[in-house]
Amino acid sequence: MAWDVERCQVGVESKLGLVHPATELYADEAIEALKAGKVIAVPTDTLYGFACDACSSEAVNRIYEIKGRKHTSPLAICVGDVPDIKCFAVTDYLPHGLLDSLLPGPVTVILGRGESSILEKSLNPGLDSIGVRVPDSNFVRIIARGAENALALTSANLSGQPSSVSIKDFENLWEHCAYVYDGGVLPAGRAGSTVVDLTKPGKYRILRPGSAKEETVAVLEKYSFLEEDAATS
């Protein structure tokens, strides 16, 4: 009996050893894990997410395994700053200032990958577009800059299950992560980011309303974008 209690305590300590505050103090550790091809859990400006090096096919596959997600469901990427987006997606047809008006923030923009994208072909094979995020989250942006690459980013939960707004929500998945970074209970609710398709010049299509649909549409209309359905009707 005593042995069982001791084993339980060791298990708890081992699990808690994975959990660190989502502060700059732990950023170098997170960056090292990402560069080593590990998966980590991080708080964003919407939900908790699993993150890894987007150009590590092994790490990307690990995320799919952890979530029990079909490989036909694409992953978005996250970068540290808006100017970084052009390394991974086509942006030259967008009006100057548009992306800076949308990001950083709770928005995923769908853009064309283009031939010059430095993303690995193994990420979302067969798709000529990519979802890109710049979360309004200091910790995530610091580690994305330090990783010197795009991060694959997806919600920290089993596929089809409710999204996570605290690390307790996905405690059953901690063991699959190198580290879990705790940013407390996130206030944005479970709606996630607003996903908007900007692959067609001058047009937009909201693929998921998320937590910032009204603000996103207001910005797009300011730049004279037309909703795709309305533009083609």
Secondary structure, DSSP 8 states (H G I E B T S, - for coil): -HHHHHHHHHHHHHHHTTEEESSGGGHHHHHHHHHTT--EEEE-SSSEEEEEETT-HHHHHHHHHHHT--TTS--EEE-SSGGGGGGTS--TTS-TTHHHHH-SSSEEEEEE--TT--S-TTSSTT-SEEEEE--S-HHHHHHHHHHTS-EEEEESS-TTS---SSGGGGGGGGGGSSEEEE--S-TT-S---EEEE--STTEEEEEE-TT-HHHHHHHHHHTT-EEHHHHH-
